[in-house]
Amino acid sequence: MTCFNSTALERELAIQLGIPLLGVDPDLLYWGTKSGSRQIFAEAEIPCPDGSELVQSVDDLARVASELWERQPHLKRIVVKLNEGFSGGGNALLDLRNLPEVAPGIASNQTRIDTLREQFTTMSFQSSTESWAHFSQRIPQLGAIVEAFVEGEEKRSPSVQGRVTPTGEVEILSTHDQILGGPDGQVFLGCRFPADQAYRLQLQEYGLRVGQSLAAKGAIERFGLDFVAVRQPNNEWDLQAIEINLRKGGTTHPFMTLKLLTHGRYDLATGIFYNQHNCPKYYIATDNLQKEEYTGLIPSDLMDIIAQHHLHFNSTTETGTVFHLIGCMSEFGKLGLTSIGNSPEEAESIYNQVIKALDAETAPSMTSNFTLPVPTFRNTWNGQA
């Protein structure tokens, strides 16, 4: 049995059915939490932002936030993370630039702790439905950490995916540049494959180290490793590891789609995927293509638009777009897609053609019912998973 995320329920089902569960043992899921990830990074000697140990109370959260600020007196922002947050939804951002009167060297440590505790109520949350009242209640249940927010004029959010086989071998599957959104750019919207050549091989190396550490602890199956990359003055990229995901993720199904459609192979030496004719393949994918105007669009309408504008996947050229989540359109104006091309530019062009066609067919001036907001995909993102 394979599943998106293995928990005690999936384990019990596998036992009751008498079949193997191809997934991480739920007893090892700690290593995919925020605090567990930081321990793995330390073991594997992978750079990560300065942060705290796991705490279980608001008072302790204020204390470790003050200690972090003491260690990093020039910090501008701090990320507060629930230990088991998902896709950025358990993250909150505290702006320290509004608190110069309690900065290290200005106020006492106790004054700073008291002020930070009060300021938690002003944090910005990645989830639009989250509030401090609810967030703070979850801290004793899940635990939380604080972490230095990675600043930078040009930032990206790359990731590497791998798997640990049942025999303990580590395989690198793919790298991506993630596309993030939300109020502070910390919510996963989509991805580009592969990650930029400037750092994709370094991502693979870090992925191998993490995979080996996980394998030594008995973990198997898929894992993902998220980073923040900041361009340095010398044009090099500084990579900071953010978290480990011990499950399939938003980058899993687009890569599997590419592999199933082309029967190709991932080349570890270059980090590029080649089809059977040795042609490199690239894609842009999203689970979050959403606009209010797309509401009311049913699957058959989408198929008509695809056919009319020749947007379908072409099995001869092995380029085009594959759609999913199309059952969400009628009620939520939301769908997912993977646009595949023979170059990064072609993949982006195909993706943009889909958006243009959908927008044209759902414009208010049109007589059709078609109706969807589109995440803006750029080459830089300002996020921290």
C-alpha positions, 0 to 999 in steps of 0.5 A, spaced: 500 500 500 502 506 498 499 513 500 500 520 500 502 521 507 503 515 512 500 515 519 498 510 524 491 509 521 494 507 514 499 503 518 493 499 522 489 498 515 496 495 512 496 490 518 489 489 518 489 487 510 496 483 511 499 487 506 506 492 506 505 499 507 510 502 502 511 509 507 515 511 513 513 508 519 509 513 523 513 512 529 519 516 525 514 522 523 518 526 528 524 527 523 519 531 518 517 536 523 520 543 524 524 541 530 526 534 527 528 537 521 533 541 524 536 536 528 537 532 521 540 538 518 545 538 524 547 531 523 548 532 516 552 538 516 547 542 512 546 549 513 540 552 516 537 558 519 539 560 526 533 557 530 531 555 537 529 548 540 522 546 541 518 549 546 511 548 548 508 554 551 507 562 549 512 564 555 518 559 552 516 561 545 517 569 547 524 567 551 527 563 545 525 569 540 529 573 545 535 569 545 535 568 537 534 576 537 540 576 542 544 572 537 542 575 531 542 583 533 541 585 526 535 580 525 529 584 521 524 578 522 523 572 526 518 566 523 514 562 528 513 555 526 508 550 529 512 544 529 507 540 525 505 545 520 503 544 513 505 547 506 507 554 510 500 554 514 503 553 521 507 559 520 507 566 522 511 572 521 514 577 527 517 584 524 522 586 529 523 592 525 517 595 529 520 594 536 527 598 536 526 600 543 527 593 545 532 591 541 539 587 544 543 593 547 537 597 548 532 594 553 533 588 558 532 581 556 526 581 561 523 587 557 524 584 551 521 577 552 515 581 555 514 585 549 515 580 544 510 576 548 505 582 547 507 582 539 505 575 538 498 578 537 500 582 531 504 577 527 502 575 520 499 568 519 500 565 512 493 562 513 487 567 512 483 563 517 488 563 522 488 568 528 493 568 534 488 566 539 487 559 535 495 559 533 497 560 541 492 554 543 496 549 538 503 551 541 502 546 548 499 541 543 504 541 537 510 545 540 513 551 536 520 553 534 522 560 532 527 561 526 531 567 523 527 569 517 532 569 511 532 576 508 535 577 501 533 582 495 533 576 490 530 569 493 528 563 491 525 556 494 528 550 491 527 543 493 530 536 492 526 530 492 528 523 494 526 516 496 529 511 501 528 504 498 526 498 503 533 496 502 536 502 505 539 505 499 538 513 497 535 515 490 535 522 488 528 523 484 528 530 482 529 538 484 524 543 483 524 551 484 518 552 488 513 557 486 510 560 493 505 565 495 501 567 501 501 574 505 509 573 506 510 568 500 510 562 504 505 558 501 506 552 496 503 554 489 506 550 484 513 548 481 518 549 476 522 543 474 528 542 474 531 547 479 536 552 476 542 549 474 546 554 478 544 550 485 541 543 482 547 539 483 548 542 490 541 540 492 542 533 490 548 532 494 544 535 500 538 530 499 543 524 499 546 526 506 539 527 509 536 521 505 542 517 508 541 520 515 533 518 515 535 511 512 540 510 518 534 511 523 529 506 519 525 511 514 523 509 507 520 511 501 519 519 499 522 525 502 523 532 500 527 537 502 526 545 502 531 550 501 531 558 501 536 560 496 539 567 496 543 570 491 550 573 493 554 579 491 558 575 487 552 571 483 553 565 487 547 562 491 547 561 498 542 555 500 539 554 507 535 548 509 528 549 511 524 543 512 524 535 511 517 533 508 516 525 510 511 524 505 509 525 497 508 532 496 506 538 491 512 536 486 510 528 486 505 528 481 507 532 476 514 529 476 510 522 476 506 525 470 512 527 466 515 520 467 509 516 465 507 520 459 514 520 456 517 513 459 524 517 460 529 517 465 532 522 470 540 523 469 543 524 476 549 527 473 546 533 470 539 533 474 535 533 467 530 529 465 530 526 458 525 522 454 526 516 450 529 520 444 534 523 449 530 530 449 530 534 455 524 535 458 521 541 463 515 543 466 511 548 470 506 545 475 501 548 480 495 545 484 492 552 485 490 555 479 484 559 481 480 565 479 473 567 481 471 567 474 472 560 473 467 558 478 461 554 474 466 551 469 465 544 468 470 539 466 466 538 459 467 546 458 474 545 460 475 539 455 472 544 449 477 550 451 483 545 451 480 542 444 479 549 441 485 552 443 490 546 442 492 546 449 492 538 450 498 534 451 501 532 444 504 525 445 508 526 438 512 532 441 511 530 448 509 537 450 503 540 452 498 541 458 495 535 463 490 537 467 487 535 474 483 537 480 478 539 474 472 537 479 474 543 483 472 548 478 465 548 478 464 550 485 471 553 487 474 556 480 480 552 481 484 547 478 491 544 477 495 543 471 502 541 468 505 544 462 511 540 459 516 543 454 522 542 451 525 548 454 524 552 460 521 557 456 517 553 452 514 550 458 512 557 461 509 559 454 505 553 454 502 555 461 501 562 459 497 560 453 493 556 458 492 562 462 490 566 456 485 561 453 481 560 460 481 568 461 479 569 454 473 564 455 471 566 462 471 574 460 465 578 462 464 580 455 463 572 453 457 569 453 459 563 456 459 561 463 466 559 464 469 562 470 478 563 475 485 568 480 492 566 477 498 565 481 503 570 478 509 565 477 516 569 477 523 567 477 524 570 484 520 568 490 520 571 497 518 565 502 520 560 507 517 554 508 
